[in-house]
Amino acid sequence: MADNSPLPEPDQTAVPAPAVDSMVRSAPGIIDFLTMGVASALCLILAGGIGVAIDVVAHSTPLWTFVGLGFGVVAAVAVTVSLVRKNL
C-alpha cells in the first residue's frame, strides 16, 4: 500500500547553507605563472630595446642600453610583485 500522506513542510528555522567565502582562492595555475614570465620578459625586451634604439640613434656607448635594462628590471619586478599580490 502506498502512503498518500503529504510531505512535511520544510523547516523555516533552518540555517541556510553558507555562501562560498570570497576570500577562498585556489592556488595560482600555469596561466598565472606564464603571465608573470611573459610580462617580465616584455618589460626587459621593450626597455632594453628602447635603450638600444637610443644608443643607435645617438651613436653613443651602450649607456642607454644599460639604463633601459635597469628600467626593464624595475618594471619586471613591479609587475611580478603586483601579480603575486593578486594571487595571495
C-alpha positions in Angstrom: 0.0 0.0 0.0 1.2 3.4 -0.9 1.5 6.1 1.7 -0.5 9.1 0.5 0.3 11.4 3.4 1.6 14.9 2.4 5.3 15.6 2.7 6.3 17.7 5.7 6.9 21.4 5.2 10.5 22.4 5.1 11.8 23.8 8.4 11.7 27.6 8.1 14.1 28.0 11.1 16.9 26.0 9.4 20.1 28.0 8.8 20.8 28.4 5.1 24.0 26.8 3.7 26.9 29.2 3.9 27.8 31.0 0.8 31.2 30.4 -0.7 33.6 32.7 1.1 35.1 35.3 -1.3 38.4 35.0 0.5 38.9 31.4 -0.5 41.0 31.2 -3.6 42.6 28.4 -5.5 46.4 28.2 -5.9 47.8 30.0 -8.9 47.8 28.0 -12.0 50.0 27.7 -15.0 48.3 30.7 -16.7 49.3 32.9 -13.7 52.9 31.8 -13.9 53.0 32.2 -17.7 51.5 35.7 -17.3 54.3 36.7 -14.9 57.0 35.3 -17.2 55.7 36.9 -20.3 55.1 40.2 -18.6 58.7 40.2 -17.1 60.2 39.3 -20.5 58.3 42.0 -22.3 59.4 44.6 -19.7 63.0 43.6 -20.3 62.8 43.4 -24.0 60.9 46.6 -24.5 63.0 48.7 -22.1 66.3 47.2 -23.4 65.2 47.7 -27.0 64.4 51.3 -26.3 67.8 51.7 -24.8 69.5 50.1 -27.8 67.5 52.3 -30.2 68.6 55.4 -28.3 72.2 54.2 -28.5 71.9 53.6 -32.2 70.3 57.0 -33.0 72.7 58.9 -30.7 75.8 56.9 -31.8 76.7 56.5 -28.1 78.2 53.9 -26.0 75.9 51.2 -24.5 75.0 53.6 -21.7 71.3 53.8 -22.7 71.1 50.1 -23.2 72.1 49.6 -19.6 69.8 52.3 -18.4 66.9 50.7 -20.4 67.7 47.3 -19.0 67.7 48.8 -15.5 64.3 50.3 -16.1 63.2 47.0 -17.5 64.3 45.1 -14.4 62.5 47.5 -12.1 59.3 47.3 -14.3 59.5 43.4 -14.3 59.9 43.3 -10.5 56.9 45.7 -10.1 54.7 43.6 -12.5 55.7 40.4 -10.8 55.0 41.8 -7.3 51.6 43.0 -8.4 50.7 39.7 -9.9 51.9 37.8 -6.8 49.9 40.0 -4.5 46.8 39.4 -6.6 47.2 35.7 -6.0 48.0 35.8 -2.3 
